[in-house]
Amino acid sequence: NAGVTQTPKFRVLKTGQSMTLLCAQDMNHEYMYWYRQDPGMGLRLIHYSVGEGTTAKGEVPDGYNVSRLKKQNFLLGLESAAPSQTSVYFCASWREGAKNIQYFGAGTRLSVL
Amino acid sequence: ILNVEQSPQSLHVQEGDSTNFTCSFPSSNFYALHWYRWETAKSPEALFVMTLNGDEKKKGRISATLNTKEGYSYLYIKGSQPEDSATYLCALLTGNQFYFGTGTSLTVIP
């Protein structure tokens, strides 16, 4: 049982380049989330999805797009990367229910030069 | 956006000391409060999920309490060990979103 898998683990981009981060979960969870983690800021929600074909904006959505074409996959896209998007990105999934825990991927470290 | 606050921001303790951290959150629209342990270069792992006012959870030397009426939760570590060194995050679950605090970084000195 792999849980939540993120690819790639590391990436360096030049300003203006585009890329897609992939998150896959094998737990049949309805909810999936993309967070960014910056020093002193904790985890901030970028976008999330409550089910296949749905997406919603979180706290810091600007500069990012997402898609959830299949229930198990949640993609995060950067169309034109900026240095401000240098961060560690975490994907998470959750099955609805107050007592259910959120599972995290291992993270993607992205540097934009 | 809901404001979840954690204190202290960082903590250094000697091995064997007991310690505690605080997570404060707005008490309205409460659904659940999650505690996570986050080691450097790893991903957050859930410690406790707390849903009821007065909840107390325990896992080994780590325990947590919850007061939803006044909007706070305490995490306690008894007899800290070097392997307890990590960042401890709390997250308020309301609706279908999690709102994270900035964490308490614990360093246990051997």
Interface residues (C-beta under 8 A of the other chain):
Chain A: Y31 Y33 Y35 G40 M41 G42 L43 R44 L45 Y48 V50 G58 E59 F90 A92 W94 E96 A98 K99 N100 I101 Q102 Y103 F104 G105 A106 G107
Chain B: I1 Y31 A32 H34 K42 S43 P44 E45 A46 V49 T51 L89 A91 L93 N96 Q97 F98 F100 G101 T102 G103
